[in-house]
Amino acid sequence: MPLYIESLRDQRYPDRTIRGYLGCLAHFSYWIKNEDLELLILDATLIERFLLNHLSVCTCPAPSYCTAANSGAALRHLLRVVAREQTARL
């Protein structure tokens, strides 16, 4: 998570937004675990499944971040951070 937070701070996201995005990531992580999914590859398909199939019927315990807009933004940012990190390792 440090790279994710650092990336958001570098882009001058306010702390409130960063906390919200971290909550979205926690919700996504909870969903992955609850669905017994193996997170071998983080990709747009998995994120779409979460946004389109899960959020519309979400009954996760509070606090859960259930807006598709915020969750989508947080998860797309995560994809970019992961892609940059993978590229840097090559």
Secondary structure, DSSP 4 states (H G I P E B T S, - for coil): -HHHHHHHHHTT--HHHHHHHHHHHHHHHHHHHHTT---S---HHHHHIIIIIIGGG--PPSS----HHHHHHHHHHHHHHHHHHHHHH-
